[in-house]
Amino acid sequence: NGSGNLNGKYSHVRFLSIYDPTPLPVELLNFSASLQEEAVLLEWSTASENNSLKFDLYKSSDGIDWGMLSEIPAGGFSTSELTYKYFDTRISSGYSYYKLIQIDIDGKEDVYGPVYTYRNVFSEPRKYNLMGQEVNESYKGLVIDNNGIIKYNE
């Protein structure tokens, strides 16, 4: 927002939009993370790529501190849809956050994500009553297991 005077003419500007006509180097269609049996499947696809070098895939347990999982070569120059997949087999209990950094041949980069998954992994099954107290197999009444499934034990 602003007002100004140029050669005796008064003007009030509400917004200014600057359009960059250069095409985006990568047109990302999607980026997702999904839990599998023994891994997290990370998938993304691009509608087109121009001057793309690679994708760096990062992981975090808190969304703050990130470590690189993998470097995946990009398509470079493509006008057709390309699909990428990565399986993270180093899964742990709790939240896992993932972000994707696309890097061009000239060093410019774009960040996508984060996306996340949540896995509740215990060494042995646990059961709780409605008060949130852990109970054993002989407990009678409503029981919630560590996957959130409610059952009635007679």
C-alpha positions in Angstrom: 0.0 0.0 0.0 1.3 3.5 -0.7 0.5 6.9 -2.2 2.7 9.0 -4.4 3.0 12.1 -6.6 4.6 12.0 -10.0 4.6 15.1 -12.2 1.7 16.6 -10.4 -0.4 13.5 -10.7 -1.6 11.8 -7.6 -1.7 8.0 -7.4 -2.7 5.4 -4.8 -1.3 1.9 -5.1 -3.0 -1.0 -3.4 -0.7 -3.7 -4.5 2.1 -4.3 -6.9 2.5 -7.6 -8.6 5.7 -8.5 -10.4 5.5 -11.4 -12.8 8.5 -13.5 -13.7 7.9 -15.0 -17.1 10.6 -17.6 -16.9 9.2 -21.1 -16.6 9.6 -23.0 -13.3 12.4 -25.6 -13.6 10.2 -28.3 -12.0 6.4 -28.6 -12.0 5.8 -30.8 -8.9 2.4 -32.6 -9.0 2.5 -34.3 -5.6 4.8 -35.3 -2.7 3.5 -37.9 -0.2 4.6 -40.3 2.6 2.6 -43.4 3.4 3.2 -46.2 6.0 3.9 -49.6 4.5 4.5 -52.9 6.4 8.2 -52.4 7.1 8.9 -49.0 5.5 7.7 -45.6 4.7 7.0 -45.1 1.0 7.9 -41.6 -0.3 6.4 -40.7 -3.7 6.5 -37.6 -5.8 5.9 -36.9 -9.5 6.6 -34.0 -11.8 4.6 -32.8 -14.8 7.7 -31.4 -16.4 11.4 -30.7 -15.6 13.7 -28.2 -17.1 17.4 -28.0 -16.0 16.8 -30.3 -13.0 19.8 -32.0 -11.5 18.7 -34.0 -8.4 16.3 -34.3 -5.5 17.7 -34.4 -2.0 15.4 -36.2 0.5 15.6 -35.3 4.2 14.1 -36.8 7.3 13.5 -35.5 10.8 11.9 -36.8 14.0 10.9 -33.3 15.3 10.5 -31.2 12.1 13.5 -29.0 13.2 16.7 -31.0 12.9 17.0 -32.7 9.5 19.3 -35.4 8.1 19.8 -36.4 4.5 18.2 -39.7 3.6 19.2 -39.9 -0.1 20.1 -38.1 -3.2 18.0 -39.0 -6.2 19.0 -38.0 -9.8 16.3 -35.9 -11.5 15.0 -36.2 -15.1 17.0 -33.2 -16.3 14.8 -32.1 -19.2 11.3 -33.7 -19.6 7.9 -32.6 -20.8 6.2 -35.8 -19.7 5.2 -36.9 -16.2 8.0 -38.6 -14.2 7.4 -40.6 -11.0 9.9 -41.1 -8.2 9.8 -43.5 -5.2 11.9 -44.0 -2.2 11.5 -46.6 0.6 12.7 -45.5 4.1 13.4 -48.7 5.9 14.8 -47.0 9.0 11.5 -46.5 10.7 10.9 -45.8 14.3 8.1 -45.1 16.7 6.5 -41.7 16.6 6.4 -39.0 13.9 8.7 -39.0 10.9 8.9 -35.8 8.9 10.2 -35.7 5.3 11.1 -32.8 3.0 12.3 -32.8 -0.6 14.7 -30.3 -2.0 14.9 -30.0 -5.8 18.2 -28.7 -7.1 18.8 -27.3 -10.6 22.0 -27.7 -12.7 22.8 -24.0 -11.9 22.5 -24.6 -8.1 19.0 -23.0 -7.5 16.7 -25.0 -5.3 13.1 -25.4 -4.2 11.9 -27.0 -1.0 8.7 -29.2 -0.9 7.0 -30.5 2.2 7.3 -31.4 4.9 5.0 -34.4 4.9 4.8 -36.8 7.8 3.8 -40.2 9.0 3.1 -41.6 12.5 3.9 -45.1 13.6 3.1 -46.6 17.0 5.7 -49.4 17.4 6.0 -51.3 20.6 8.1 -54.4 21.2 5.0 -56.2 22.5 1.3 -55.4 22.3 -0.1 -53.2 25.0 -3.7 -52.8 26.2 -5.3 -50.0 28.2 -8.6 -49.5 30.0 -10.8 -46.4 29.4 -8.9 -44.6 32.2 -5.6 -45.0 30.2 -4.2 -47.5 32.6 -2.2 -50.4 31.1 -4.0 -53.8 31.7 -3.1 -57.4 31.1 -4.9 -60.1 29.0 -7.2 -61.2 31.8 -8.7 -57.7 32.2 -12.6 -57.7 31.8 -14.3 -54.8 30.1 -13.5 -52.3 27.3 -9.9 -52.4 26.2 -8.0 -50.1 23.8 -4.9 -51.6 22.2 -1.8 -49.6 21.1 -3.3 -49.3 17.5 -6.4 -47.5 18.9 -8.7 -50.5 18.4 -11.4 -50.8 21.1 -12.5 -54.3 22.1 -14.7 -55.7 24.9 -13.1 -58.5 26.9 -15.6 -60.8 28.8 
